[in-house]
Amino acid sequence: MRWLPVVLAWLQLAQGAVRISLKKGLSIREQMRAAGGLDDFLKHIKYDPVKKYQPSQGSVVREPIANHLDSSYFGEISIGEPPQKFLVLFDTGSSNLWVPSMDCQSPACFNHAKFQPSASATFTPMGQSYNVSYGSGSVTIVLGSDTLRIQSITVREQELGLSQEEPTQPFYFAAFDGILGMAFPSLAVGGTATALGGMLEQNQLAEPVFSFYFSRQPTYDYGGELILGGVDPQLFQGDITWAPVTQRLYWQVALEEVAIGQSVTGWCSQGCQAIVDTGTFLLTVPQEYIESILEALGAQETSYGYAVDCSDTQSMPLLTFSIGGARLALPPTAYVLNSNGYCTLAIEATYLPSQDGQPLWILGNVFLKEFYTVFDMANNRVGFALSA
């Protein structure tokens, strides 16, 4: 399943794709810390990042907002006719599209773009509603359909959610207005049509793939790129390693082994699973392995995360993940965060296994900044190549 050479076909494919520049803003965590509300918020929020990936029942969806506390890469879409613009998180860990509505009277909606149905000539109400539970409160969503535009891509009668109510903390501090889910259609709440599904059905993609590049040195104006309908060989080095999707809900692949430096851990000898999630910032580690990682990396648990000595960063070992027969290595510059001279590991613990019982890892932006990632919808596989 491995090793796609960079050939002319890929070069031509990139020319027919649509390129969306991603902005890099302050995360919710950074905004709340600056406002002095982070500590109190975290005291009242107990969450497991893996809960985002547990099946939901009925009209209630549970997606801990703590998954998005550190998300800070966003892009622009528009909805309606004439177009109304929104900044959204492109999230491969969920499948629904939603933005705030003019009917939302929560403070969290006041400082974000809000969709005005009456101002769109193409909006159609659908009547159904559902709640997304974030632990700190629920977002109430009402369904409708309208024209979705992402640059030259146009999807007619796209189903979407309009938030009617949002919890003030932490949504007030979010740099994004809404979320555009890019996981599999089977994950969509209420069986609603996904944005990617609409693009495919209406022949809006040059090829049934999309890819992400996250800059290692992001700025607000350029944090990376989402390419819909292709790949850009200028954004990666060498070959693409492919891994088949193991569960067609999320972009989940088999993790064959984990090594710390030259030491192979053996943690995945009975199998591990990894979800590739652009909507999660950190690298998440099964709880049973977190102490071993902290000891190997010389980290101490504090109220602000797993702290390390900044002066030790250059001598810390590689974290290597074997996927699709390839060894994908994270250098310490990728997994150590330096905030004004205070260094912490970009790692958090998870407590729930994958649905088949195997240990579950989440490969968030920390991992994806090192590897250009391709999501192949036609062949149900994920590709990785070293970022340029």
LINJOPE-V219038 format. One record per pair of residues at least 6 apart in sequence whose ideal C-beta (glycine too) atoms are under 6 Angstrom apart, sorted by the first residue. I is the first residue (numbers start at 1). J is the second residue. Records with the same first field share a line. If there is no record, write none. Layout:
I: J, J
This chain:
1: 242, 244, 324
2: 241, 242, 324, 325
3: 239
4: 240
5: 239
6: 233
10: 231, 233
13: 207, 230
14: 230, 232
16: 206
17: 206, 227, 229, 230
18: 151, 152, 153, 228, 229
19: 225, 227
20: 75, 226
22: 73, 75, 223, 224
23: 74, 220, 223
24: 72, 73, 218, 220, 223
25: 72, 175, 220
27: 70, 72
28: 69, 170, 173, 174
29: 69, 70
31: 173
32: 38, 173
41: 169
45: 66, 135, 136
47: 64, 66, 135
48: 350, 351, 352
49: 67, 284, 350, 362
50: 350, 352, 360
51: 62, 64
52: 63, 67, 93
53: 250
56: 62
59: 130
60: 131, 133
61: 132, 189
62: 133
63: 132
64: 135
65: 134, 170
67: 280
70: 281
71: 89, 279, 281
73: 223
74: 87, 89, 176
75: 90, 226
76: 85, 87
77: 86, 88, 150
78: 85, 149
79: 115, 146, 148
80: 120, 146
81: 120, 121, 122, 147
83: 149
84: 115
86: 99, 113, 177, 178
87: 176, 177
88: 176, 178, 179, 180
89: 176, 179, 279
90: 180, 226, 278
91: 179, 181, 279
92: 182, 183, 251, 277, 278
93: 277, 279
94: 181, 183
95: 181, 183, 187, 188, 194
96: 161, 181, 188, 189
97: 160, 180, 195
98: 141, 161, 178
99: 115, 177, 178
100: 109, 112, 114, 163, 177
101: 115, 162, 163, 164
102: 114, 116
103: 164
104: 163, 164
106: 165, 166
107: 168, 172
108: 166, 168, 171, 172
109: 166
112: 177
113: 177
115: 162
117: 123
120: 146
122: 146, 147
123: 144, 146
124: 145
125: 144
126: 143, 144
128: 143
129: 142
130: 141, 189, 190
131: 138, 140
132: 139
136: 167, 169
137: 167
139: 163, 166
140: 164, 165
141: 161, 163
142: 162, 164
143: 161
144: 162
145: 157, 159
147: 156
148: 155, 158
153: 204
155: 198, 199, 202
158: 198
159: 192, 193
180: 195
182: 196
183: 250
184: 248, 249
185: 194, 197
186: 249
187: 249
188: 194
199: 205
200: 208
205: 229
206: 229, 230
207: 229, 230
208: 377, 378
209: 376
210: 228, 375
211: 227, 231, 374
212: 226, 278, 373
213: 224, 225, 235, 372
214: 224, 365, 368, 369
215: 223, 224
216: 369
231: 374
235: 372, 388
236: 372, 385, 387, 388
237: 386, 388
238: 385, 386
240: 383, 385
241: 324, 326, 384
242: 324, 381, 383
243: 253, 323, 324, 382
244: 381
245: 380
246: 252, 254
250: 275
251: 276, 375, 382
252: 273, 275
253: 274, 323, 382
255: 268, 272, 274, 361
256: 268, 322
257: 268, 322
258: 265, 267, 321
259: 320
260: 296, 317
261: 317
267: 289
271: 358
272: 358, 359
273: 354, 358, 360
274: 361, 363
275: 362
276: 363, 382
277: 362, 364
280: 362, 364
281: 364, 365
282: 346, 348, 364, 366
283: 346, 347, 364, 366, 367
284: 348, 350, 362
285: 293, 347, 349
286: 350, 359
287: 349, 351
290: 349
294: 306
297: 316
299: 306, 308, 345
300: 307
305: 344
306: 344, 345
307: 344
308: 343
310: 338, 343
313: 332, 336
316: 332
318: 329, 331
319: 330, 335
320: 327, 329
321: 328
328: 384
330: 370
334: 370
335: 346, 366
336: 343
337: 344, 346
346: 366
353: 360
354: 360
370: 387
371: 384
372: 385, 387
373: 384
374: 383
375: 382
